[in-house]
């Protein structure tokens, strides 16, 4: 059974001093996750948010519909001139994200520390 997707927004500062918005996801990401993924992203003030981290450390499962939501978020972010990085994916989902071309739109990192260091 699919677990509900939860999300929250955190604000951090990169080691270089840049403001970073972190979208932290929890649960499973599927077609029912549109509000938790896209809704939360689309509510961000585009003029202020330039660097985004997607935190998948508490995500257990992402199905094809969930991957489509992530891709839609990345396309919207690219159009808005935002840079997006993701971290905390399992080895399986790192491979899936790479296979479907997500790495063209977002850097993938093992941890938040590594992602922040790349900014």
C-alpha positions in Angstrom: 0.0 0.0 0.0 1.2 3.4 -0.9 2.1 5.8 1.9 1.1 9.4 1.8 3.6 11.9 0.4 4.5 14.6 2.8 6.7 17.6 2.1 8.1 20.6 3.8 10.3 23.5 2.9 13.5 24.4 4.7 15.9 27.4 4.1 19.6 26.9 4.3 22.8 28.7 3.3 25.4 27.0 1.2 29.1 27.0 2.2 29.6 29.7 -0.4 26.9 31.9 1.3 24.1 31.4 -1.2 20.5 31.0 0.1 19.2 27.5 -0.7 15.6 26.2 -0.6 15.2 22.5 0.4 12.1 20.6 -0.5 12.0 17.6 1.8 9.8 14.7 0.7 8.6 11.7 2.8 6.6 8.6 1.9 5.9 7.4 -1.6 5.8 9.6 -4.7 3.1 8.7 -7.2 0.3 10.3 -9.2 -1.4 11.2 -5.9 1.6 13.3 -4.9 1.0 16.2 -7.2 0.2 18.7 -4.4 3.1 17.6 -2.2 5.6 17.8 -5.1 4.4 20.3 -7.7 2.1 22.3 -5.4 4.8 22.9 -2.9 7.3 23.8 -5.6 4.9 26.1 -7.4 4.1 28.0 -4.2 7.8 29.1 -3.9 8.5 32.7 -4.8 10.3 32.4 -8.1 12.0 35.7 -7.8 13.7 34.8 -4.5 14.4 31.1 -5.0 17.3 30.4 -7.3 18.9 27.2 -5.7 16.8 24.2 -4.8 17.7 20.9 -3.2 15.3 18.0 -3.4 15.6 15.7 -0.4 14.6 12.1 -1.1 16.2 10.6 2.1 12.8 9.7 3.5 11.2 8.5 0.2 10.6 4.8 0.1 9.2 4.4 -3.4 8.7 6.5 -6.6 6.6 5.1 -9.4 6.6 6.3 -13.0 3.9 8.9 -12.3 6.0 10.2 -9.4 9.0 10.4 -11.7 6.9 12.4 -14.2 6.0 14.9 -11.4 9.7 15.3 -10.6 10.5 15.8 -14.3 7.7 18.4 -14.5 9.2 20.3 -11.5 12.6 20.2 -13.1 11.3 21.6 -16.4 9.5 24.4 -14.6 12.6 25.2 -12.6 14.8 25.3 -15.7 12.3 27.6 -17.4 12.5 29.9 -14.3 16.3 29.9 -14.3 16.6 27.9 -11.1 19.3 25.3 -10.4 18.1 22.1 -8.8 20.1 19.4 -7.1 18.8 16.1 -5.6 20.1 14.0 -2.8 19.2 11.0 -0.7 18.1 8.7 -3.5 18.6 5.0 -3.1 21.1 3.3 -5.5 18.1 2.0 -7.5 16.5 5.4 -7.9 19.8 7.1 -8.7 20.1 4.6 -11.6 16.5 5.2 -12.7 16.8 9.0 -12.6 20.0 8.7 -14.6 18.4 6.4 -17.2 15.4 8.7 -17.7 17.6 11.7 -18.2 16.9 13.6 -15.0 20.6 14.3 -14.6 20.4 16.7 -17.5 18.2 18.9 -15.3 19.5 18.2 -11.8 22.7 17.1 -10.2 22.4 13.9 -8.1 24.3 13.6 -4.8 24.4 11.1 -2.0 24.0 13.6 0.8 22.9 17.1 1.6 26.5 18.0 2.6 27.7 16.9 -0.9 24.9 18.8 -2.7 25.5 22.0 -0.7 29.2 21.8 -1.4 28.5 21.7 -5.1 26.6 25.0 -5.0 
